[in-house]
Amino acid sequence: MPIVRNLGRAASQLLQSSGCGCGVPIVPVRCIGVSPRQVASDASFHSVTFSESDHPRVLITGGLGQLGVGLAKLLRKRFGKNNVILSDIRKPADNVFYSGPFIFADILDYKNLREIVVNNRITWLFHYSALLSAVGEANVPLARAVNITGLHNVLDIAAEHNLRLFVPSTIGAFGPTSPRDPTPDLCIQRPRTIYGVSKVHAELMGEYYHYRYGLDFRCLRYPGIISADSQPGGGTTDYAVKIFHDAIKTGKFKCYLRPDTRLPMMYIDDCLKATLEIMEAPAESLTMRTYNISAMSFTPEELAQEVQKYVPELEMTYNVDQVRQAIADSWPMNFDDSNARRDWGWKHDYDLPELVTTMFSYLGSDSRIAQAN
């Protein structure tokens, strides 16, 4: 980033001295790179104070999604509450707002994002801001702006300020011409959604910035993530969450995928653990910058059989959604994550039986489950 640094020095010199030597008084300002900005002396963010320690100072963008709040909780337990800032463009729930530092951050506002990084001495950045597949297909221009332009802002700021940057990728980064069983880390990737295209772009740009500018970029390809804390949102893998809610509420579940549709899945605790482990892994142990991670692969039929151990009367029917089925048929059936297991010791904790047991332990206080047990 030599150009940015040179411009920053030039701007600093202009602010510190008068070119004509006329003694024009200089108004003190706080200069953020090449974007001088007046900051009020009493400006403050909610709860943003940091202890003096060797812990990383963390910023999580898009933090109110499925993974951000859980990741913040895990990192605060490890590094201290005030060392982890959660951010988003939405209003947080009270319990999230008061659980630790939260600030407004729009990844499309380059100047403000850079100011946040500098003012709060950020050293690690987890970039979760993105429009997912279904929403992205409904609004491609917005997905392009958020998923690609937003990524470019984050990459430039991370490179300029020497951040360790994590950007998640997805099974959606693969396409119908990719090997599906298993899918290795390195193979052909030709996704058919703007979300998948943007994630391949993120993987390649992150690698490029690593080799070109020395950016410490790290990336994991997540499988379908299952969590008891989040409601299903209509995504392709969300059937694996919805089945638990419907089993408890009605004892009936209508699946939009074929019963034999096999996809890689992971419980959220494993996902968060893997994310922390890849960020803490010594740089010399990493042989690549983007890794597959896997825990289990199952079909709707196999999941239903496991759920029926808790709700024997569950009625499972199928009404295939051709759009989501086509997406699922283009995705991996199994991830090969042998490189992650070799390089930085990745090991999952939850297989299918443990997943189902854990989900019902969170959701199963309903009388239907009590009767089944």
C-alpha positions in Angstrom: 0.0 0.0 0.0 2.9 2.5 -0.8 0.5 5.0 -2.5 -1.7 5.2 0.5 1.2 5.7 2.9 2.8 8.4 0.7 -0.5 10.2 0.5 -0.8 10.0 4.3 2.6 11.5 4.8 1.9 14.3 2.3 -1.4 15.1 4.0 0.4 15.1 7.4 3.0 17.6 6.1 0.4 19.9 4.7 -1.4 20.0 8.0 1.8 20.6 10.0 3.3 23.5 7.9 2.3 26.3 5.6 3.7 26.1 2.1 4.0 29.9 1.8 5.7 30.4 5.2 3.2 33.0 6.2 2.6 31.6 9.7 -1.0 30.6 9.1 -2.2 28.9 12.3 -2.9 25.2 12.0 -6.1 23.9 13.6 -5.3 20.6 15.4 -7.2 17.7 13.9 -7.1 13.9 14.3 -5.9 12.6 11.0 -7.0 9.1 9.9 -4.6 8.1 7.0 -5.5 10.4 4.1 -8.9 11.3 5.6 -8.5 14.2 8.1 -11.6 14.3 10.2 -12.6 16.5 13.1 -13.5 14.3 16.1 -15.3 15.9 19.0 -13.3 15.7 22.3 -16.2 14.0 24.0 -16.9 11.5 21.2 -17.3 8.0 22.5 -18.6 4.6 21.6 -20.7 2.4 23.8 -18.5 0.7 26.4 -15.4 0.9 24.2 -12.5 0.9 26.6 -9.6 -1.6 26.5 -7.4 -3.1 29.2 -3.7 -2.9 28.7 -2.8 -6.4 27.7 -1.3 -8.6 25.0 -4.8 -9.7 23.9 -5.9 -8.9 20.4 -8.3 -6.0 19.9 -11.1 -7.5 17.9 -13.7 -6.0 15.6 -16.6 -8.1 14.2 -18.5 -6.7 11.2 -22.0 -7.9 10.4 -22.0 -9.1 14.0 -25.8 -9.5 14.5 -26.0 -12.4 12.1 -26.1 -16.1 13.0 -22.4 -16.3 14.0 -21.4 -12.9 15.2 -23.0 -12.8 18.6 -21.8 -16.3 19.5 -18.3 -15.5 18.3 -18.3 -12.3 20.4 -19.3 -14.3 23.5 -16.5 -16.8 22.9 -13.8 -14.2 22.2 -14.9 -12.1 25.2 -14.5 -15.1 27.5 -11.0 -15.7 26.1 -9.7 -12.1 25.7 -11.8 -10.0 28.0 -15.2 -8.3 27.4 -13.8 -4.9 26.4 -11.3 -6.3 23.9 -14.0 -7.4 21.4 -16.3 -4.9 19.6 -19.4 -6.2 17.9 -20.7 -4.0 15.0 -23.5 -3.9 12.5 -25.8 -1.5 10.8 -28.9 -2.8 12.6 -30.1 -2.0 16.1 -29.1 -4.7 18.6 -31.3 -6.3 21.1 -30.8 -5.0 24.7 -29.1 -8.2 25.9 -26.6 -7.9 23.0 -26.0 -4.2 23.5 -25.3 -4.5 27.2 -23.2 -7.7 27.0 -20.2 -5.8 25.7 -18.9 -3.1 23.3 -21.2 -2.5 20.3 -20.9 0.2 17.6 -22.5 1.1 14.3 -20.2 0.2 11.4 -21.1 0.3 7.7 -18.5 -1.6 5.7 -19.4 0.6 2.6 -18.3 3.7 4.6 -14.5 3.3 4.1 -13.6 6.5 6.1 -15.7 5.5 9.1 -14.5 1.9 9.1 -10.9 3.0 9.1 -11.6 5.5 11.9 -13.0 2.7 14.0 -10.0 0.5 13.4 -7.5 3.3 14.3 -9.4 4.8 17.3 -9.9 1.4 18.9 -6.5 0.0 18.1 -8.0 -3.0 16.3 -5.6 -5.9 15.6 -8.0 -8.7 14.5 -11.0 -8.2 12.2 -13.7 -10.8 11.6 -15.6 -9.8 8.5 -19.1 -11.4 8.6 -21.0 -8.6 6.7 -22.5 -10.2 3.6 -25.8 -10.8 1.8 -26.5 -14.6 1.8 -27.6 -16.6 -1.2 -31.4 -16.2 -1.3 -31.3 -12.5 -0.5 -28.4 -11.9 -2.8 -30.2 -13.5 -5.8 -33.2 -11.2 -5.1 -31.0 -8.1 -5.1 -27.8 -8.7 -7.1 -26.6 -5.0 -7.2 -26.8 -4.8 -3.4 -25.1 -8.1 -3.0 -22.3 -6.9 -5.3 -21.9 -3.8 -3.3 -21.9 -5.4 0.2 -20.1 -8.6 -0.6 -17.5 -7.3 -3.0 -17.1 -3.5 -2.5 -17.3 -4.0 1.3 -14.7 -6.7 1.1 -12.3 -4.4 -0.8 -12.7 -1.8 1.9 -11.9 -4.3 4.6 -8.9 -5.7 2.7 -7.4 -2.2 2.1 -7.8 -1.2 5.8 -6.5 -4.5 7.0 -3.4 -4.3 4.8 -2.8 -0.7 5.7 -3.0 -1.3 9.5 -1.4 -4.7 9.7 -4.6 -6.5 10.9 -5.1 -10.3 11.1 -8.2 -10.7 8.9 -10.7 -13.5 8.9 -13.3 -13.8 6.1 -15.6 -16.8 6.1 -16.3 -18.7 2.9 -19.0 -21.4 2.2 -19.9 -24.6 0.5 -21.7 -22.2 -1.9 -18.2 -21.3 -3.3 -18.3 -24.5 -5.3 -20.5 -25.3 -8.3 -21.9 -28.2 -10.3 -18.5 -28.9 -12.0 -16.7 -29.2 -8.7 -16.0 -32.7 -7.3 -18.7 -33.4 -4.8 -17.7 -36.5 -2.8 -15.3 -35.5 -1.4 -14.6 -31.9 -2.3 -10.9 -31.0 -1.7 -9.5 -27.6 -0.8 -8.2 -27.0 -4.3 -10.4 -27.8 -7.2 -12.5 -26.1 -9.9 -15.0 -23.6 -8.5 -17.7 -22.2 -10.7 -20.6 -21.2 -8.4 -24.0 -20.2 -9.9 -25.1 -17.6 -7.2 -23.8 -14.1 -6.6 -23.1 -15.1 -3.0 -20.9 -18.0 -4.2 -19.1 -15.9 -6.8 -18.4 -13.2 -4.2 -17.0 -15.8 -1.8 -14.6 -17.2 -4.5 -13.6 -13.6 -5.1 -12.9 -13.1 -1.4 -10.8 -16.2 -1.2 -8.7 -15.2 -4.2 -8.4 -11.5 -3.2 -7.3 -12.5 0.3 -4.6 -14.8 -1.1 -3.5 -12.1 -3.4 -3.2 -9.5 -0.6 -1.3 -12.1 1.5 1.3 -12.7 -1.2 1.4 -9.1 -2.6 1.2 -7.1 0.7 1.9 -9.6 3.4 -1.7 -9.4 4.8 -2.4 -12.1 7.4 -5.5 -13.3 5.7 -7.3 -16.5 7.0 -10.4 -18.1 5.7 -12.6 -21.2 6.4 -15.2 -22.7 4.1 -18.1 -23.3 6.4 -20.6 -26.1 5.8 -24.3 -25.7 6.7 -24.3 -24.3 10.3 -26.9 -25.5 12.7 -27.8 -23.5 15.8 -30.6 -23.6 18.4 -30.3 -19.8 18.9 -31.3 -18.8 15.4 -34.5 -19.2 13.5 -34.4 -20.8 10.1 -34.3 -18.2 7.3 -35.3 -20.2 4.2 -31.7 -21.0 3.1 -30.9 -24.3 1.4 -29.4 -25.9 4.5 -32.0 -24.4 6.9 -34.2 -27.5 6.8 -31.7 -29.0 9.3 -32.8 -26.3 11.8 -36.4 -26.1 10.9 -37.0 -29.8 11.5 -36.3 -29.4 15.2 -38.7 -26.4 15.6 -41.5 -28.2 13.7 -41.0 -31.5 15.5 -41.5 -29.7 18.8 -44.4 -27.5 17.7 -46.5 -29.8 15.5 -44.9 -33.2 15.2 -44.9 -32.7 11.4 -42.2 -31.6 9.0 -42.4 -30.9 5.3 -38.9 -31.0 3.7 -38.1 -29.0 0.6 -35.1 -31.2 -0.4 -35.2 -34.8 -1.6 -34.7 -37.4 1.2 -31.3 -38.5 -0.2 -29.8 -35.0 -0.5 -26.5 -35.3 1.3 -24.8 -32.0 2.5 -22.0 -31.2 4.9 -23.2 -29.8 8.2 -21.8 -28.5 11.5 -23.0 -27.5 14.9 -22.4 -23.9 15.7 -20.1 -24.6 18.6 -17.7 -26.5 16.3 -17.9 -23.7 13.8 -16.9 -21.0 16.4 -14.2 -23.2 17.8 -12.7 -23.7 14.3 -12.8 -20.0 13.7 -10.9 -19.2 16.9 -8.4 -22.0 16.2 -7.5 -20.9 12.7 -7.0 -17.3 14.0 -4.7 -18.5 16.8 -2.7 -20.9 14.6 0.9 -20.0 14.1 1.4 -18.5 10.6 4.2 -20.9 9.9 1.8 -23.9 10.3 -0.5 -22.7 7.6 0.2 -24.2 4.2 -2.8 -22.3 2.6 -5.0 -19.4 3.4 -8.4 -21.0 2.8 -9.4 -24.3 4.4 -12.4 -26.6 4.2 -13.7 -27.6 7.6 -16.1 -30.5 8.2 -17.9 -32.3 11.0 -20.6 -34.5 9.5 -22.6 -35.1 6.3 -26.2 -36.3 6.4 -29.4 -36.5 4.3 -32.9 -35.3 5.4 -33.9 -38.9 5.8 -31.0 -39.7 8.1 -31.7 -36.6 10.2 -35.3 -37.5 10.5 -34.5 -40.9 11.8 -32.3 -39.4 14.5 -35.0 -36.8 15.4 -37.6 -39.6 15.7 -35.6 -41.1 18.6 -36.9 -38.0 20.5 -40.2 -37.5 18.7 -41.3 -40.9 17.5 -44.5 -39.6 16.1 -42.7 -37.1 13.8 -44.4 -37.2 10.3 -41.8 -36.5 7.6 -43.1 -35.5 4.1 -41.3 -34.1 1.1 -42.3 -31.2 -1.2 -39.2 -30.6 -3.3 -38.4 -26.9 -4.0 -36.7 -27.2 -7.5 -34.7 -24.0 -6.9 -33.2 -25.0 -3.6 -32.8 -28.6 -4.8 -30.8 -27.4 -7.8 -28.6 -25.4 -5.5 -28.1 -28.3 -3.2 -27.3 -30.6 -6.1 -24.4 -28.2 -7.1 -22.9 -28.2 -3.6 -20.4 -30.6 -2.0 -21.8 -33.8 -0.4 -18.7 -34.2 1.7 -15.8 -31.8 2.5 -12.3 -33.1 2.5 -10.8 -31.2 5.5 -7.6 -33.2 5.9 -5.4 -30.2 5.4 -7.0 -28.3 8.3 -6.7 -31.4 10.5 -3.0 -31.8 9.6 -1.9 -28.2 9.6 -3.5 -26.7 12.7 -5.1 -29.7 14.5 -8.7 -29.2 13.6 -11.0 -31.8 15.2 -14.8 -31.6 15.5 -16.8 -32.5 18.7 -20.3 -33.0 17.3 -21.5 -35.9 15.1 -25.1 -36.4 14.1 -26.3 -38.0 17.4 -24.5 -35.4 19.5 -26.0 -32.6 17.3 -29.6 -33.9 17.8 -29.2 -34.5 21.5 -27.8 -30.9 21.9 -30.5 -29.3 19.9 -33.2 -31.0 21.9 -31.5 -30.1 25.1 -31.9 -26.4 24.1 -35.3 -26.7 22.5 -36.9 -29.7 24.1 -38.5 -28.2 27.2 -41.8 -28.5 25.3 -44.3 -31.0 26.7 -44.2 -33.0 23.4 -40.5 -33.8 24.1 -41.1 -34.4 27.7 -43.8 -37.0 26.8 -41.5 -38.6 24.2 -38.8 -39.0 26.8 
